[in-house]
Amino acid sequence: MTSKPISTIMLTAALSLAGGSLAAEELTLLVGSNPDSIAIAEALTAAYSERNPDVTFEIETRPGGSEGDNIVKTRLATGEMTDIFLYNSGSLLQALRPARTLVPLDNIPNRRNILDSFMRTVSDDAGSIYGVPVETAMAGGILYHVPTYRQLGLEVPQTWAAFMANNARIAELTDKAPVIQTYRDTWTSQLFVLSDYFNVQAEEPDFDTRYTNNEAKYASTPAALKGFERLQQAFEAGYFNADFGAADYNDGLRMVATGEGVHYPMLTFAVAGIQQNHPDELDDVGFFAQPGDSTDVNGLTVWMPSAYYVAKGGDHVDTAKDFVNFVATVEACEIMTEAVGATGPYLIKGCTLPQSVPAAVADMMPYFAEEGRTAPALEFLSPIKGPALEQITVEVGSGIRGAGSGAELYDRDVEKQARQLGLPNW
Amino acid sequence: MRRQSPYPYWFVLPAAVVFVVLFLVPTGASFWFSLTNWDLFEARFIGLENYRQFLSEPFLLRGLTNTIIFALVTSGAKTVLGLLLAVLLTSGIFAQGFLRSVVFFPVLVSTIGIGLLFAEMMHPTQGVINVALGAVGVGGPGWLTNPALALYSVALVDIWRGVGLATLIYIAGLASISPEYYEAAKIDGATPFQQFRHVTIPLVWPATTTVMILSLIGGLRLFDLIWAMTRGGPGFSSDVLASVIYKQYQAGFYGLSTAGNVILFLLIATIVAPLAYWLNRRALDL
């Protein structure tokens, strides 16, 4: 009875030995656990393995948010990281100490394909770059319910005053919530502040450097304080959905897709969520940039996508570099579009979007076409982002704290982050 | 004279190794890391800076008072309710065994599960609690979204969850009281209330001590229920010490959160050690 399993094991062993002699390599890749990032990883690795039959991949997943940050940091610090991993660009990347833990990608042939605006967010002080962009850029702004706009004859607002006037009309003529807020998922409360950065930098062009050098503060810079004030105004006007304190992100998507609410301050990656949860209402959701004080200054705050990085000390560094080199091609963009669709412009030269995109994505593309109508969010210009912002904006948005006091508290939070990062001048 | 241990040293060696490697070394290491700026990659010695930073956290004071309020409220309620339920459930009432399991049941369920379930039930507009209140014409409050109420809503759930264990300890305590005391009291003409006041309460004191200390420690270090229900919110209004510490850890401030843990350890030790001493002495005096 026992002889059969044993012979099977020996056969398997012999086969795997034979496989080993062909120099097959298995690389590991760690990505986020959301369906899009898994689908993209599967599509890209399958395409790469087709060209390089010796190379196979094992895809691992991790949770998102700060829990995922801790997993990535722990695995890097203990030398247990996968060969390649997906992680944010910008200020979160800086906390990984890239020069210590990551392989520089300066000499991969397709480096020249990566747009400069992205390269800045994955490089260190010495100018080495570490990541290759995955997926498209996204924008922070306001998702809105198009049929309600049509029904009430509203126009896309070019100024904050026009936005508030639209809210007043909606409150007067319908029983819909003019502004959707979803504080069960606290991160969603930050959008009015973060998406206002285009307006901040239009008024204070060097805010990012002065902020990083401990010279400019949110509370004492009127342009920067406005984001907090706008959140407070919207709360005080009573424009939020009744359950804003307990609703979550998925509730928010439902409300803006079905028209229970009309404006949802959000990042455009939410379009993918609406596509998944409410495919029939996808084209009912439009998008506009968070308006500022004047029609002359109207532009989009842009978030850079995550990137693939190669961890130092792995056994397959050269193959891993070759794989990320492949990701920086037009072909890889097309594979990604085919896998999950596109919700914004790619950061690889020559990549294009498909003819038909969701309405909200079509609404954001014109901003990119014009010079000077986009600006990166502050977290891609400065390594400092205070971790308590989402609690503070919940307080301001719930009327627990005023805008000025919220901004002051955030300045203290920023100071703590800067000290923990050991930045000069703090 | 020192009592000689009946066991040779090699006999206790395995336990000693486990104790040193898994308890003493990490404890010592955390005292060290609490003095550093630590990002997992390198730890830079910065003296007491983390303690200064942690103690100047804007919401630390709020977290501290919340922790103490929470521990006192839940531990008090669990002690009182636990004793009353135990008296009821040892009085030989109908379906006693079944009722005992019902009271104990919440102890067996995962805390996170309880937290998420109650968070749904306490939803201000769609939650079953406020829908039921609305049906009888009462507008229910925002249990978890009203900053003045959130901590107490979580405390309520914690009492519901923990009272079963307190009851169980009390049932064991009551069972160990010899029936002769009650007979003697009855002969002396004591009313049921007097029996409860002068026989049950003093003789069940060791159980009371256990319940109070366990639930106080549980309340002081509570984290999972708060995190599942409010994450310390809205804003910072239901933050407790443990959730403040966890947020520092989440932000990647590992040295700072370790310093917070050392402070939590000292706080629990300074509250519980004298309390345990005092309560145990009272038990001996009786």
Interface residues (C-beta under 8 A of the other chain):
Chain A: S66 E67 D69 N70 K73 T74 L76 A77 A95 R97 R100 T101 Y183 T186 A242 D243 G245 A246 P387 A388 Q391 I392 V394 E395 S398 I400 R401 L409 R412 K416 Q417 R419 Q420 G422
Chain B: N37 D39 L40 F41 R44 Q53 P58 A119 H123 P124 T125 Q126 G127 G142 L144 T145 P147 R231 G232 G233 P234 G235 F236 S237 K247 Y249 Q250 A251 G252 F253 L256
